[in-house]
Amino acid sequence: MKFRFTIGRKIGLGFGIILFLFIVASVLTNSTLSNSRTKTDQVTEKINPSVESLKELNYQLMRSKLLITKWFYVQTGEDASDKKELRNLLDKEYPKLREKIRSFSANWSIEEKGIIEDIFLKTEQMFASYKDDIMSQLNSFATYDDAGVIFVVRGPFDELNLKFESIKDNLASLIDKQKANAIDNSTEMLDSFSTLQQVVIGLGFILVLGGILIAVFTVRSIVRPIYQLKKMLILMGKGVLPQEKIKNRKDEIGEMSVALNDLVDGMSRTTEFAREVGSGNFISHYQPLSNEDTLGAALLKMREDLRENERILEAKVIERTEQVVRQKEEIETQNQELEVLYKHVTDSIRYAKRIQEAILPPDSLVKRLLPNSFVLYKPKDIVSGDFYWIDEKEDKTMFAAVDCTGHGVPGAFMSIVGYNLLKHVVNNNNFTKPSLILDGLNEGVSETLHHGHEEAQAKDGMDISFCTINFKTFELEYSGAYNPLYIVRNGELLQTKADKFPIGLFVGQERKKFTNHSVQLQKNDCVYIFSDGYADQFGGPDGKKFMAKNFRDLLLSIFEKPINNQKEILNNTIEEWRGHLDQVDDILIIGVKI
């Protein structure tokens, strides 16, 4: 059989060349991506975890230094939380982290393995010194008062800084090496992508050149003859018999030219009929070519179907138009009702704000009872779940920062309940001790909010810091539920912890008594009470909480400034931290400078 270079074979050859080039590009791309994936896994599964573990070791060392320093300087019992934390770090946290780092170090260089083992050796020697030279010696209240013990412990304690700095420098060097490994792997990955880019560009150039050659070949052997057939079909559509004849060819185009003349007459009448039906003329006449003319019968059936569909569509358009008009009117009515309802709700909440502000101590009272003080009060919503309270009784100035359950409207209702109960307890009893006032407030809140709700297990209540100051004797008394008291004195922050249960007896729980704390104030002391909204605010570059530690550091940095400047700095700092994020809770801080 004689070989024929048909149109299909011509097109297949052209696409075969393009497909071959595409396969080459895909293989190279897959190879590069596989290599890059290996490099990425190396960084994400080995190097980055190594860096994070080393950073965690550095953090543990810093914590151990801080805790052993507290052990040396702060006289506490064996059950103190700091001492428990140090023992847990030495006996559990550090050994666990050490084994974790050793598992990662299996892929390190010999030099890096030597460095980390040297760090482990020095660290364990330092921790042994913690236990043998300091922790075992200062093991009771009596040893802190023994000058001989202090003398013996002082030498090893002073040497710790040198050991700590040596370990810290070696650890920093190792962290830098691991980071450098990550950078090297990333560089190799980028180089492979650069190579892939050059290869893809080269293949792209070849594909463009090959495409041009295939296009030229296609135009000469396929497109031109097809264009001639197109001209003939256009003439046929106009009802004109083509005079032009296509040269005989031994392929599909030649076969098409032979069959074309047979269709001229029938296609002329069929085209005309289709044009009439398409324009909406459903009464145009059409006679099929014969009884076996399938196309003619189909055109007649199409004409009848289009006529029926047009009638149905017209009826549906009228019906849908009426529905849309009705729905539009209903939506407009609902929107108007929603706007009125929204305005009523907003107006009610704003009026509630005026009521809530009316219960807060006026500025004149604050300035009279606490002349050198500030109140930073920033509700999250229109109304607030936080409120502050100030009064005087028996030569004592009483003030409190209260954080009720929730914020917004629910919190505002709680704040009004809390304010009235607090005022009732103070005015209807002859004591001023903060713990007794909180016990009375606890009982009042429990009876008011939880009476008859045992099944619901209600847990509504409030956190509070309550203080009294006798400005004649400079004696401060404090009691609190969850919220502590901060006193900054001579650059040191003294924290008095609150009881770890809230105001408001939870159903099924035993009622507890609040603890009363007494502090002798000194000149220039700064006293701070607050709710948790400031420390819990999200923001910063990573969208994290401000945290209590940062709050304490901020107070230590501003306590020497005038009291009004402190308020401005606190407000500006939290606003800059918050940025574009929403305020997450009500914020309340009261500061008093003695």
Backbone hydrogen bonds, N-H to C=O, Kabsch-Sander energy under -0.5 kcal/mol:
donor,donor_aa,acceptor,acceptor_aa,energy
6,T,4,R,-1.7
10,K,6,T,-2.1
11,I,7,I,-2.8
12,G,8,G,-2.6
13,L,9,R,-2.3
14,G,10,K,-1.8
15,F,11,I,-2.6
16,G,12,G,-2.2
17,I,13,L,-1.9
18,I,14,G,-1.8
19,L,15,F,-2.8
20,F,16,G,-2.2
21,L,17,I,-2.0
22,F,18,I,-2.2
23,I,19,L,-2.5
24,V,20,F,-2.2
25,A,21,L,-2.3
26,S,22,F,-2.5
27,V,23,I,-2.7
28,L,24,V,-2.2
29,T,25,A,-2.5
30,N,26,S,-2.9
31,S,27,V,-2.3
32,T,28,L,-2.4
33,L,29,T,-2.8
34,S,30,N,-2.5
35,N,31,S,-2.1
36,S,32,T,-2.5
37,R,33,L,-2.7
38,T,34,S,-1.9
39,K,35,N,-2.1
40,T,36,S,-2.8
41,D,37,R,-2.8
42,Q,38,T,-2.1
43,V,39,K,-2.0
44,T,40,T,-3.2
45,E,41,D,-2.8
46,K,42,Q,-1.1
47,I,42,Q,-2.2
48,N,43,V,-3.5
50,S,46,K,-1.5
51,V,47,I,-2.5
52,E,48,N,-2.7
53,S,49,P,-2.5
54,L,50,S,-2.4
55,K,51,V,-2.4
56,E,52,E,-2.3
57,L,53,S,-2.2
58,N,54,L,-2.3
59,Y,55,K,-2.3
60,Q,56,E,-2.4
61,L,57,L,-2.4
62,M,58,N,-2.1
63,R,59,Y,-2.6
64,S,60,Q,-2.7
65,K,61,L,-2.2
66,L,62,M,-2.3
67,L,63,R,-2.8
68,I,64,S,-2.7
69,T,65,K,-1.9
70,K,66,L,-2.1
71,W,67,L,-2.4
72,F,68,I,-2.0
73,Y,69,T,-2.6
74,V,70,K,-3.0
75,Q,73,Y,-0.6
76,T,74,V,-0.9
80,A,77,G,-1.5
84,K,80,A,-2.3
85,E,81,S,-2.6
86,L,82,D,-2.2
87,R,83,K,-2.5
88,N,84,K,-2.5
89,L,85,E,-2.2
90,L,86,L,-2.6
91,D,87,R,-2.7
92,K,88,N,-2.3
93,E,88,N,-2.1
94,Y,89,L,-2.9
96,K,92,K,-2.0
97,L,93,E,-2.3
98,R,94,Y,-2.8
99,E,95,P,-2.0
100,K,96,K,-1.7
101,I,97,L,-2.5
102,R,98,R,-2.2
103,S,99,E,-1.8
104,F,100,K,-1.5
105,S,101,I,-2.2
106,A,102,R,-0.5
106,A,103,S,-0.6
107,N,104,F,-1.5
108,W,105,S,-1.8
113,K,109,S,-2.4
114,G,110,I,-2.3
115,I,111,E,-2.1
116,I,112,E,-2.4
117,E,113,K,-2.2
118,D,114,G,-2.0
119,I,115,I,-2.3
120,F,116,I,-2.6
121,L,117,E,-2.4
122,K,118,D,-2.6
123,T,119,I,-2.8
124,E,120,F,-2.7
125,Q,121,L,-2.1
126,M,122,K,-2.6
127,F,123,T,-3.1
128,A,124,E,-2.2
129,S,125,Q,-1.9
130,Y,126,M,-2.0
131,K,127,F,-2.1
132,D,128,A,-3.2
133,D,129,S,-2.1
134,I,129,S,-0.8
134,I,130,Y,-1.2
135,M,130,Y,-3.5
136,S,131,K,-2.2
138,L,134,I,-3.2
139,N,137,Q,-1.6
144,Y,140,S,-0.9
145,D,141,F,-0.7
145,D,142,A,-0.8
146,D,143,T,-0.7
147,A,145,D,-0.8
150,I,146,D,-2.2
151,F,147,A,-2.4
152,V,148,G,-2.2
153,V,149,V,-2.6
154,R,150,I,-2.1
155,G,151,F,-0.9
157,F,153,V,-2.2
158,D,154,R,-2.5
159,E,155,G,-1.6
160,L,156,P,-0.8
160,L,157,F,-0.8
161,N,157,F,-0.5
161,N,158,D,-0.6
163,K,159,E,-1.9
164,F,160,L,-3.3
165,E,161,N,-2.8
166,S,162,L,-2.1
167,I,163,K,-2.4
168,K,164,F,-2.8
169,D,165,E,-2.6
170,N,166,S,-2.1
171,L,167,I,-2.6
172,A,168,K,-2.5
173,S,169,D,-2.3
174,L,170,N,-2.1
175,I,171,L,-2.5
176,D,172,A,-2.2
177,K,173,S,-1.9
178,Q,174,L,-2.2
179,K,175,I,-2.5
180,A,176,D,-2.4
181,N,177,K,-2.1
182,A,178,Q,-1.9
183,I,179,K,-2.2
184,D,180,A,-2.6
185,N,181,N,-2.4
186,S,182,A,-2.1
187,T,183,I,-2.5
188,E,184,D,-2.4
189,M,185,N,-2.0
190,L,186,S,-2.4
191,D,187,T,-2.4
192,S,188,E,-2.1
193,F,189,M,-1.9
194,S,190,L,-2.2
195,T,191,D,-2.3
196,L,192,S,-2.4
197,Q,193,F,-2.4
198,Q,194,S,-2.0
199,V,195,T,-2.4
200,V,196,L,-2.9
201,I,197,Q,-2.5
202,G,198,Q,-2.3
203,L,199,V,-2.9
204,G,200,V,-2.7
205,F,201,I,-2.2
206,I,202,G,-2.2
207,L,203,L,-3.1
208,V,204,G,-2.5
209,L,205,F,-2.6
210,G,206,I,-3.3
211,G,207,L,-2.8
212,I,208,V,-2.2
213,L,209,L,-2.2
214,I,210,G,-2.8
215,A,211,G,-2.6
216,V,212,I,-2.5
217,F,213,L,-2.4
218,T,214,I,-2.8
219,V,215,A,-2.7
220,R,216,V,-2.1
221,S,217,F,-2.2
222,I,218,T,-2.9
223,V,218,T,-2.3
224,R,219,V,-2.2
226,I,222,I,-2.3
227,Y,223,V,-2.7
228,Q,224,R,-1.9
229,L,225,P,-2.0
230,K,226,I,-2.3
231,K,227,Y,-2.2
232,M,228,Q,-1.8
233,L,229,L,-2.3
234,I,230,K,-2.5
235,L,231,K,-2.0
236,M,232,M,-2.1
237,G,233,L,-2.3
238,K,234,I,-1.2
239,G,236,M,-1.5
240,V,235,L,-2.9
251,D,249,R,-0.8
255,E,251,D,-1.5
256,M,252,E,-2.0
257,S,253,I,-2.0
258,V,254,G,-1.3
259,A,255,E,-1.6
260,L,256,M,-1.3
261,N,257,S,-0.7
263,L,260,L,-1.6
264,V,260,L,-0.5
264,V,261,N,-0.8
267,M,263,L,-2.6
268,S,264,V,-1.5
269,R,265,D,-1.5
270,T,266,G,-2.2
271,T,267,M,-2.4
272,E,268,S,-1.5
273,F,269,R,-2.1
274,A,270,T,-2.4
275,R,271,T,-2.0
276,E,272,E,-1.8
277,V,273,F,-2.5
278,G,274,A,-2.5
279,S,275,R,-1.4
280,G,277,V,-1.6
281,N,276,E,-2.3
282,F,280,G,-1.4
284,S,281,N,-0.8
293,D,290,S,-1.5
294,T,292,E,-1.5
297,A,293,D,-2.1
298,A,294,T,-2.2
299,L,295,L,-2.1
300,L,296,G,-2.1
301,K,297,A,-2.2
302,M,298,A,-2.4
303,R,299,L,-2.2
304,E,300,L,-1.7
305,D,301,K,-2.3
306,L,302,M,-2.8
307,R,303,R,-1.9
308,E,304,E,-2.0
309,N,305,D,-2.7
310,E,306,L,-2.3
311,R,307,R,-1.5
312,I,308,E,-2.3
313,L,309,N,-2.8
314,E,310,E,-2.1
315,A,311,R,-1.7
316,K,312,I,-2.3
317,V,313,L,-2.7
318,I,314,E,-1.8
319,E,315,A,-2.0
320,R,316,K,-3.2
321,T,317,V,-2.1
322,E,318,I,-1.7
323,Q,319,E,-1.9
324,V,320,R,-2.7
325,V,321,T,-2.0
326,R,322,E,-2.1
327,Q,323,Q,-2.8
328,K,324,V,-2.5
329,E,325,V,-1.9
330,E,326,R,-2.1
331,I,327,Q,-2.6
332,E,328,K,-2.3
333,T,329,E,-2.0
334,Q,330,E,-2.4
335,N,331,I,-2.7
336,Q,332,E,-2.0
337,E,333,T,-2.0
338,L,334,Q,-2.6
339,E,335,N,-2.3
340,V,336,Q,-1.9
341,L,337,E,-2.5
342,Y,338,L,-3.0
343,K,339,E,-2.1
344,H,340,V,-2.3
345,V,341,L,-2.6
346,T,342,Y,-2.8
347,D,343,K,-2.7
348,S,344,H,-2.2
349,I,345,V,-2.4
350,R,346,T,-2.5
351,Y,347,D,-2.1
352,A,348,S,-2.3
353,K,349,I,-2.0
354,R,350,R,-1.6
355,I,351,Y,-1.9
356,Q,352,A,-2.8
357,E,353,K,-3.0
358,A,354,R,-1.3
359,I,355,I,-0.8
359,I,356,Q,-1.0
360,L,356,Q,-0.7
360,L,357,E,-0.5
366,V,362,P,-2.1
367,K,363,D,-2.7
368,R,364,S,-1.7
369,L,365,L,-2.8
370,L,366,V,-2.8
373,S,371,P,-0.8
374,F,591,G,-2.1
376,L,589,I,-3.0
377,Y,375,V,-0.8
378,K,376,L,-0.5
378,K,587,I,-3.1
381,D,383,V,-0.7
387,F,402,V,-2.0
389,W,400,A,-2.0
391,D,398,M,-2.8
393,K,396,K,-2.6
396,K,393,K,-1.1
397,T,469,I,-2.6
398,M,391,D,-3.5
398,M,396,K,-0.6
399,F,467,C,-2.4
400,A,389,W,-2.4
401,A,465,S,-2.0
402,V,387,F,-2.5
403,D,463,D,-3.2
404,C,385,G,-2.5
404,C,402,V,-0.6
405,T,461,G,-2.3
408,G,383,V,-0.7
411,G,407,H,-0.9
412,A,408,G,-2.4
413,F,409,V,-2.1
414,M,410,P,-2.0
415,S,411,G,-2.3
416,I,412,A,-2.0
417,V,413,F,-2.1
418,G,414,M,-3.0
419,Y,415,S,-2.7
420,N,416,I,-2.3
421,L,417,V,-2.3
422,L,418,G,-2.7
423,K,419,Y,-2.5
424,H,420,N,-2.2
425,V,421,L,-2.6
426,V,422,L,-2.2
427,N,423,K,-2.5
428,N,424,H,-1.8
429,N,426,V,-0.8
437,I,433,K,-2.0
438,L,434,P,-2.5
439,D,435,S,-2.2
440,G,436,L,-2.3
441,L,437,I,-2.5
442,N,438,L,-2.9
443,E,439,D,-2.1
444,G,440,G,-2.3
445,V,441,L,-2.8
446,S,442,N,-2.3
447,E,443,E,-2.4
448,T,444,G,-2.3
449,L,445,V,-2.7
450,H,446,S,-2.0
451,H,447,E,-0.7
453,H,450,H,-2.0
457,Q,453,H,-1.1
457,Q,454,E,-0.5
458,A,453,H,-0.8
462,M,503,I,-1.7
463,D,403,D,-2.9
464,I,481,A,-1.2
465,S,401,A,-1.9
466,F,479,S,-2.5
467,C,399,F,-2.8
468,T,477,E,-2.2
469,I,397,T,-2.2
470,N,475,E,-2.2
471,F,469,I,-0.8
474,F,470,N,-2.2
475,E,470,N,-0.9
476,L,474,F,-0.5
476,L,519,V,-3.2
477,E,468,T,-2.5
478,Y,517,H,-2.9
479,S,466,F,-2.0
481,A,464,I,-2.8
482,Y,480,G,-0.6
482,Y,499,D,-2.9
483,N,481,A,-1.7
485,L,496,T,-2.4
486,Y,528,Y,-2.3
487,I,494,L,-2.5
488,V,526,C,-2.5
489,R,487,I,-0.6
489,R,492,E,-3.0
492,E,489,R,-1.5
494,L,487,I,-3.7
494,L,492,E,-0.6
495,Q,493,L,-0.6
496,T,485,L,-2.9
497,K,495,Q,-0.6
499,D,480,G,-2.3
501,F,499,D,-0.9
503,I,462,M,-3.0
505,L,442,N,-0.7
507,V,458,A,-0.8
509,Q,506,F,-2.1
517,H,478,Y,-2.9
519,V,476,L,-3.4
521,L,474,F,-2.9
521,L,519,V,-0.8
525,D,522,Q,-1.9
526,C,488,V,-1.9
527,V,592,V,-3.5
528,Y,486,Y,-2.8
529,I,590,I,-2.1
531,S,588,L,-2.2
534,Y,531,S,-0.5
536,D,532,D,-1.6
537,Q,534,Y,-1.1
539,G,544,K,-1.9
540,G,577,W,-2.9
543,G,540,G,-0.9
544,K,539,G,-1.5
546,F,537,Q,-1.4
547,M,535,A,-3.0
551,F,547,M,-1.5
552,R,548,A,-2.6
553,D,549,K,-2.7
554,L,550,N,-2.2
555,L,551,F,-2.1
556,L,552,R,-2.3
557,S,553,D,-1.3
558,I,554,L,-0.9
558,I,555,L,-0.7
559,F,555,L,-1.3
561,K,558,I,-1.8
566,Q,562,P,-1.9
567,K,563,I,-1.6
568,E,564,N,-1.9
569,I,565,N,-2.5
570,L,566,Q,-2.6
571,N,567,K,-2.3
572,N,568,E,-2.7
573,T,569,I,-2.6
574,I,570,L,-1.9
575,E,571,N,-1.9
576,E,572,N,-2.5
577,W,573,T,-2.3
578,R,574,I,-2.4
579,G,575,E,-2.2
581,L,578,R,-2.1
587,I,378,K,-2.2
589,I,376,L,-2.2
590,I,529,I,-3.1
591,G,374,F,-2.1
592,V,527,V,-2.8
593,K,372,N,-2.8
594,I,525,D,-3.2
594,I,592,V,-0.5
